[in-house]
Structure formats: structure tokens, C-alpha cells
Amino acid sequence: MTQTHNIFRLRWMLKDASAEQRMSVSQALNELALLKGTRAELKAKLAQLQAGSDKVLAEAAKDIDITLVEIPDSSLTIDWSRLCREMAGDLSVGPEKTLANLDAIRQQILKVGNALRRVALWLVVRIGGQRENRIGERALEITTCSLGADRQ
């Protein structure tokens, strides 16, 4: 699936809902994952849920309906089930844990960035030092040759 799918996943991880709503909608989504049928039948079920009284479940049905466009008929049965279960799992995570996970990723990126800067600095010093050593060695060779020529 695409970036749209990933955006929806993050949206459901960050969904502001009570624990009871999360549990109820997750259960409904897991039951929806078991539904088999044609694309038209699945879309009809989604339309029914969108018209229902549960606002969070209606939003979930709308997002599944949008994502359904990207699923080819050849893999509809498998992808439908996976999509519904994935959304149920994402909703179960909750915003607090999602934000903590995102912050942990940010911290890792900062550590890697700092490590890369240290490696780059080390390389500059190392390469610069080798260049200076080579220049020094060359200067020593020239001086030695000059001294030797004076002696002859």
C-alpha cells in the first residue's frame, strides 16, 4: 500500500478515544476482518458502518473505504482482513504510547546524527593528519637530499 495507508495508520495510533471506545471499535474491526465478499459487498458494509451511531467506528469505516481503492481484486480477501486487523491493532496502541515511540525514534536519529558527525570529524582529522605527515616526510626527504648534495 502507499503513503496514504501509512498516514491512516499513524492517525489511528494517535486517535483520541476512550479506552472503552478503543476496545469496542477494535473488536468490531477484528470482526469486520472475518467478513468475506465481493468489493461491492464489502463497500456496502462500510457504508452501513459509516451511517451508524458509533462515530469512531464510522471514521474507521470511512478510512478503510478510502484505502480499499488501492487494493487490487486479486488480493482483496487477504488485504481486507489484514487492513482491518492492522487498524484494530493501531487503534489499540493509543496516543501516549505512539508519541513515546515516535520520541524514541527521534532520539535514535539524533544519536546516529551525532555519531555521524563524530565519524566525519575523525575522518577529517585522520585524513588531515596523514596529509601533514606526508608533507612532513616529503620535506624531510628534500632536506636530506639537499644536505647530501652539499656534502658531495
N, C-alpha and C positions, 0 to 999 in steps of 0.2 A: 504494500500500500504506500501511500505518499506522505508528504509533509502534512497534509490536511489531517490524516489519520493520527499522526504524532501530536498535532495541536489538540485534537479532541481528547487524546489520552491524557495529556497534561491538564486539560480543562477538567476532566473527571477526577483526576487526582486532587485537584485544588477545589473541587465543588464544595460550596458552603451548604452543608446539610447536617441535620442532627444525626446522632448515632442510629436512632431508630429508622430514620429515612434511608440512611445508607444501607442498613441491613435489609430493609424491606425491598428497596429497589435492586440491590444486589441479588436477592433471592429471585425476584421477578425476571431479572436479566439472565440468570442461570436457567430458569425455566424456559425462557424465550430461546435460549441456545439449543434446546431439545426439539424445537419446532422444525418440522420438515415441510417442504412445499416448493412451489414454483416461486419465481421472483414476484409475480403478481400477488400470490397468496401471502408471502412474507410482507410485502408492502401494505397490503390490506390490514394485516395485524398491526403493523407500525402505525398506520393511520388511526386505527381504533385506540391504540395506547396514547397517541398524541391528543386525542379528543377526550381522554379520561380526566378524572379529577386529581390524580397524583401529578403534581407539577414537575417533580424531579424525574419521574418515570416518563412523562410526556417529553421532556427535554432529551432524555436518553433515546427515546424512540425517534425523535427528530434527527439527532446526530447519527444514529445508525442508518436512517433513511438516506441522509446525505452521503455517508460513507459507502453505502450499498452500490452507488453508481460506479464506483471504482472496482467492484468485484466482478470478475468475468463469470458467465454462466457455468463454465466448465469446473469452477472451484467454489461455486455458490454454497453448497451444503457445508463444506469444511470451513470456508471462510466465515460464513454466517455464525456458525457455532463458536468459532474462535473469537470473532468480533464481540459477540455478546458476553462471553466469559471474560474476555480481556477487560471490557468496560466494567463488568461487575467487580473484578479484582482492583481496577484502578480506583473505582469509587470507594472501595473498602480501605484504601491507603489513608485517605484524609489529608487535609491541607497542612497540618502541623508536621506530619512525618515527611510529606513531599517537600516542604520548604527546608526541612532539616537535611534531607537527601541532596537537594539542589545546593545548599550551602556547603555540604561536604565535598561535592564535586567541584565547586568554586575554589575551595581551599586546596584541593589536589592540583587544580590548574595553576594556582598561584605558586605552589611548591615546585611544580615542574618548570614554570616560568623562571623562578629564582634559580633553580638548578641549571637551566639552560644558560642563564646569564653568567653564572659562575664558570661553567664549562667554556663559554665564549671568552671570558676574561682570562682563564687559564691558557686557552689556545693562543690568545694574543700575546700573553707574557712569554709563553713557551716558544712560539714562533719568533717573536721579537728577540728573545734571548739567544736563540740559535743563530739568528742573523747577526747579532752583535758578536757572538763567538766566532762566526765565520769571518767577519770583518776584522776582528782582532787577530785571528790566525793568519789571515792574508797580510795584514800589516806586519806581523811578526816575520812572515816569510820574506816580504820585501825588505825589511830592515836587515834580516840575516843575510840575504843576498847582497845587499849594499855593503854590509860590513865585510863580507867575504871578498868582494870585488876590490875594496880598498886595500886589503892585505896582499893582494897579488901583485 
